[in-house]
Amino acid sequence: METGVYRTSQALQMAEQQELDLVEISPNAAPPVCKIMDYKKFLYEQKKRDKMLKAKSSQITVKEIRFGPQTDEHDYEFKRKNAEKFLKEGSKLKAFVFFKGRSIIYKEQGQILLLRLAQDLEEYGKVESMPVLEGKRMIMFIAPKKKK
């Protein structure tokens, strides 16, 4: 194929001779840029490329762990182990302390609990956002560390 400036009719004739399609690449250029190619094959290759990219991208799941402001030691350990497992799987972790009724007066205990969890899970994930009080919940996000 020779590169050059051709009339539309001449370009169409050249494409027809090769039993291919004349495809407009950039219509805004002066003169417009066209290419002689098998358009169906081009579309097929593009779909294949998109499918490969989609397969390589990963979905991020968010797992939640709920604590009370006065969660005792055994429950804390149990939930910490689950959180560890979630982070090892590659899921994001949303840990929150739920305050019921008047237990909102224990905000500091809730914050201490979440910070302790963040410290215990330091080797598996990094804190994405520090504990923040939203209504009756104190929420903290932990993202998994990248695998080497």
C-alpha positions in Angstrom: 0.0 0.0 0.0 1.3 3.4 -1.0 0.9 6.4 1.3 -0.3 9.5 -0.4 -3.2 11.8 -1.2 -5.9 10.2 -3.3 -9.4 11.1 -4.5 -12.2 9.4 -2.6 -13.3 7.5 -5.7 -9.7 6.4 -6.4 -9.2 5.3 -2.7 -12.5 3.3 -2.8 -11.5 1.7 -6.1 -8.1 0.6 -4.5 -9.9 -0.9 -1.5 -12.3 -2.7 -3.8 -9.4 -4.2 -5.8 -7.9 -5.6 -2.6 -11.3 -6.8 -1.4 -10.9 -4.7 1.8 -12.7 -1.7 3.4 -11.8 1.9 3.3 -11.9 3.1 6.9 -11.8 6.8 7.9 -9.2 7.2 10.7 -9.3 10.9 11.4 -12.0 12.9 9.7 -11.0 16.3 11.1 -7.6 16.3 9.4 -7.1 18.2 6.2 -7.2 16.0 4.0 -9.1 13.3 6.0 -6.9 10.3 6.8 -8.2 6.9 5.7 -6.8 3.4 5.8 -7.5 0.3 3.7 -8.2 -2.7 6.1 -10.5 -5.5 6.9 -12.9 -3.7 9.2 -14.6 -6.8 10.6 -11.2 -8.3 11.6 -10.3 -4.9 13.1 -13.5 -4.9 15.3 -12.9 -8.6 16.3 -9.3 -7.7 17.4 -10.5 -4.7 19.3 -13.2 -6.8 21.2 -10.6 -9.4 22.0 -8.2 -6.7 23.3 -11.0 -5.2 25.5 -11.9 -8.6 26.8 -8.3 -9.3 27.8 -8.0 -5.9 29.6 -11.3 -6.6 31.5 -10.0 -10.0 32.6 -6.8 -8.5 34.0 -8.6 -5.8 36.0 -9.7 -6.9 39.5 -12.8 -6.2 41.4 -12.4 -4.8 44.9 -14.7 -6.2 47.5 -15.4 -4.5 50.8 -15.9 -6.6 53.9 -17.4 -5.2 57.1 -16.6 -5.9 60.7 -18.8 -4.5 63.4 -17.8 -3.9 67.0 -19.6 -2.5 70.0 -17.9 0.1 72.2 -17.3 -2.5 74.9 -16.3 -5.5 72.8 -14.6 -7.9 75.1 -11.2 -9.6 74.5 -12.4 -12.9 73.0 -14.8 -11.3 70.6 -12.1 -8.8 69.5 -9.6 -11.6 68.8 -12.2 -13.5 66.8 -13.1 -10.5 64.7 -9.4 -9.6 64.3 -8.7 -13.0 62.9 -11.6 -12.6 60.4 -10.3 -9.2 59.4 -6.8 -10.7 58.9 -8.3 -13.4 56.6 -10.2 -10.7 54.6 -7.1 -8.7 54.0 -5.1 -11.8 53.0 -7.8 -12.5 50.4 -7.3 -9.0 49.0 -10.5 -7.4 50.2 -10.8 -3.9 51.6 -11.9 -3.9 55.2 -14.5 -1.5 56.7 -14.3 -1.7 60.5 -16.8 0.2 62.5 -18.0 0.6 66.1 -21.8 0.9 66.4 -23.0 3.0 69.3 -26.5 2.2 70.5 -28.5 4.6 72.7 -26.4 6.3 75.3 -23.3 4.3 74.5 -22.2 7.3 72.4 -20.5 8.6 75.5 -17.8 5.9 74.9 -16.5 7.5 71.7 -12.9 7.4 73.0 -13.2 3.6 73.7 -14.5 3.1 70.2 -11.6 5.0 68.7 -9.1 3.2 70.8 -10.6 -0.1 69.7 -10.3 0.8 66.0 -6.8 2.1 66.4 -5.8 -1.1 68.2 -7.2 -3.1 65.3 -5.3 -1.0 62.8 -2.1 -1.6 64.8 -2.7 -5.4 65.0 -3.4 -5.6 61.2 -0.4 -3.4 60.3 1.5 -6.2 58.5 -1.6 -7.2 56.4 -3.0 -3.8 55.4 -2.6 -0.1 55.7 -5.1 2.4 57.1 -6.9 4.2 54.3 -8.8 6.5 56.6 -8.6 7.1 60.3 -11.6 6.5 62.5 -14.3 9.1 61.8 -17.6 9.4 63.6 -20.6 9.4 61.2 -23.9 9.5 63.1 -23.9 6.5 65.5 -21.0 4.8 63.7 -17.3 5.3 64.0 -15.8 4.0 60.7 -12.3 3.2 59.6 -11.1 1.7 56.2 -8.1 -0.6 55.9 -6.8 -1.5 52.4 -4.8 -4.8 51.8 -1.1 -4.5 51.2 0.1 -5.4 47.8 1.5 -8.9 47.4 5.1 -9.2 46.4 
